[in-house]
Amino acid sequence: INIAAIAGLAVGGYYWLNHRLDEIVVDRLKPYTSFANGMLAAARGQYEDAFPAYEQAFRLWSTDVDKPGYRDALCTLCTSYLTALSYSETPEKHSAEFGRIIKLFDENRLSLDADQLVSIGWYYLRSGRIDPARNSFSKALNMYLADDDTDDAGHAFNGLYHVALGEGNADAALTNLQEAATRLPGSYNTFYKNTESPGY
């Protein structure tokens, strides 16, 4: 028996296995690292820098939604991704990314929540698509109210306020703005300075 050869094989096998395990860990961490990088960029308001990182995580997680842990991670990612898309100065440049996210919901691979619907509404509104924006904000409002989340319903009312402005419907705009201001007074306190009714 060649002890040296056996020892050499054992050491070589150990280093190969250790290296392979490192690769597996790195591969599993890739989407989380990309997601974290995207969130850091978005937190700084650098949305264009966030999109490539979000997209990398999205592509990795969306390949197999039913894989353990992927669905929850992907749903959280989509919430952040949609929020960033809703803030984009050039939403039309990101229609492909937006479409891939919406497809997951349309195919019932993920469940939409009210916060995501609000972001979708803002994306449509910033893209000049009034009707789908109204539908998204209205669905979000119904979901908030069904969950007795009356405070966050203010975000949906705020979206509907801007939709009404875009349609030139001043009465509906004021009604929705008042609803939003009542639910989110901290966001709208400037509207109440020296005036009886909120407004720009």
C-alpha positions, 0 to 999 in steps of 0.5 A, spaced: 500 500 500 502 506 497 501 510 504 503 517 500 499 516 494 493 515 499 494 521 503 495 525 497 489 523 494 485 524 501 488 531 501 487 532 494 480 530 495 479 534 501 481 541 497 477 539 491 471 538 496 472 544 500 473 548 493 466 545 490 462 547 497 465 554 496 462 555 489 455 552 491 455 557 497 457 563 492 452 561 487 446 560 493 448 567 495 449 571 488 441 573 488 441 575 495 448 579 494 445 582 488 438 584 491 442 587 497 446 591 492 440 593 489 437 595 495 443 600 497 443 603 490 435 604 491 436 607 498 441 612 495 436 614 490 440 611 484 435 607 481 438 606 475 444 603 478 439 598 482 435 595 476 441 591 474 442 588 481 435 587 481 434 584 475 440 579 476 437 577 482 430 576 479 433 572 473 436 567 478 430 566 483 424 566 477 427 560 474 424 556 479 419 559 483 417 553 487 424 552 490 424 552 497 425 559 499 425 562 492 418 564 492 418 568 499 425 571 496 422 573 489 416 576 492 420 581 497 424 582 491 419 584 486 416 589 492 423 593 492 423 592 484 417 595 483 418 601 488 424 602 484 421 602 477 415 607 480 421 612 481 424 611 475 425 618 471 424 614 464 419 608 465 419 606 458 426 604 458 424 599 463 418 596 460 421 589 459 423 588 466 416 591 468 413 586 464 417 580 466 415 582 473 407 583 471 408 576 468 409 572 474 403 575 477 399 574 471 401 567 471 399 566 478 406 564 480 406 570 485 400 573 489 400 581 488 399 585 495 396 592 495 403 595 496 405 592 490 399 594 486 400 601 488 407 601 485 404 598 479 399 604 479 405 609 479 409 606 474 403 606 469 401 613 471 409 615 470 408 612 463 402 616 461 397 610 462 391 613 466 386 607 465 391 601 468 394 606 473 387 607 476 385 600 476 391 598 480 390 604 485 383 602 486 385 594 487 390 596 492 385 601 495 380 595 496 385 590 498 387 595 504 380 597 506 379 589 506 384 588 511 382 594 515 389 598 513 386 604 513 392 608 514 396 605 508 389 606 504 392 613 504 397 611 499 392 608 494 388 615 495 394 619 493 395 615 487 387 616 485 388 623 486 394 624 481 390 620 476 384 625 477 388 630 476 391 627 470 384 626 467 382 634 469 377 632 474 378 637 480 372 634 484 375 627 484 382 630 485 380 634 491 376 628 494 382 623 494 387 628 496 383 629 502 382 622 504 389 621 503 391 627 507 386 624 513 390 617 513 397 620 512 397 627 515 404 627 516 405 626 509 400 632 507 401 637 513 404 642 508 397 642 505 393 645 511 398 651 512 393 657 512 388 654 508 381 650 510 382 645 504 388 641 502 391 642 495 397 644 491 
